Amino acid sequence: MADIELDDRTVHVFEDLAKEAGLSVPEYLARVAEEKRRERALRAGAAAFRRVTSDPDTRAAFDADFGGPAAAPRAA
């Protein structure tokens, strides 16, 4: 992964975001990666809940509170 080349604009964006968070760039990126892992796990859990819940009212209430599949951002 250390061989990845980023354009200057992207590097500056990451530097600014890290500085704003009071972190180094590697620390900031590690935090972002962990947040993305949590988001992925939450989406998987929500999808499992929808699969096993047969009551449409329960599913609708869940989606209203937590966002349905269309509302969830997709990870790359």
C-alpha positions as CSV (number, residue, x, y, z in Angstrom):
1,M,0.0,0.0,0.0
2,A,2.9,2.4,0.5
3,D,3.4,2.5,-3.3
4,I,0.1,4.4,-3.8
5,E,0.6,7.7,-5.4
6,L,-1.9,10.5,-4.7
7,D,-2.2,13.8,-6.6
8,D,-1.3,16.9,-4.7
9,R,-4.9,18.0,-4.3
10,T,-5.8,14.8,-2.6
11,V,-2.8,14.9,-0.3
12,H,-3.7,18.4,0.8
13,V,-7.3,17.4,1.5
14,F,-6.1,14.6,3.7
15,E,-3.6,16.9,5.4
16,D,-6.2,19.5,6.1
17,L,-8.7,16.9,7.4
18,A,-6.1,15.3,9.6
19,K,-5.0,18.7,11.0
20,E,-8.6,19.7,11.7
21,A,-9.0,16.5,13.7
22,G,-5.7,17.0,15.5
23,L,-4.2,13.9,14.1
24,S,-1.4,12.9,11.7
25,V,-2.4,11.8,8.3
26,P,-1.8,8.1,9.1
27,E,-3.8,8.4,12.3
28,Y,-6.6,10.1,10.5
29,L,-6.7,7.5,7.7
30,A,-6.7,4.7,10.3
31,R,-9.7,6.4,12.0
32,V,-11.6,6.7,8.7
33,A,-10.9,3.1,7.9
34,E,-12.3,1.9,11.3
35,E,-15.4,4.1,10.8
36,K,-15.9,2.5,7.3
37,R,-15.5,-1.0,8.8
38,R,-18.2,-0.1,11.4
39,E,-20.5,1.3,8.8
40,R,-20.1,-1.9,6.7
41,A,-20.9,-4.0,9.7
42,L,-24.0,-1.9,10.5
43,R,-25.2,-2.2,7.0
44,A,-24.7,-6.0,7.1
45,G,-26.6,-6.2,10.4
46,A,-29.5,-4.0,9.1
47,A,-29.7,-6.2,5.9
48,A,-29.9,-9.3,8.0
49,F,-32.6,-7.8,10.2
50,R,-34.6,-6.9,7.1
51,R,-34.2,-10.5,5.7
52,V,-35.5,-12.1,8.9
53,T,-38.3,-9.7,9.6
54,S,-41.5,-10.7,7.8
55,D,-43.7,-8.0,9.3
56,P,-43.8,-5.1,6.8
57,D,-44.7,-2.6,9.6
58,T,-41.7,-3.6,11.6
59,R,-39.5,-3.3,8.5
60,A,-41.0,0.1,7.7
61,A,-40.4,1.4,11.2
62,F,-36.9,0.1,11.2
63,D,-36.2,1.8,7.9
64,A,-37.8,5.0,9.1
65,D,-35.6,5.1,12.2
66,F,-32.3,3.9,10.6
67,G,-32.6,4.5,6.9
68,G,-33.6,1.9,4.3
69,P,-31.2,0.4,1.8
70,A,-31.7,3.3,-0.7
71,A,-30.7,5.8,2.0
72,A,-27.5,3.9,3.0
73,P,-24.3,5.1,1.2
74,R,-22.4,2.4,-0.6
75,A,-18.8,1.6,0.2
76,A,-16.4,1.4,-2.7
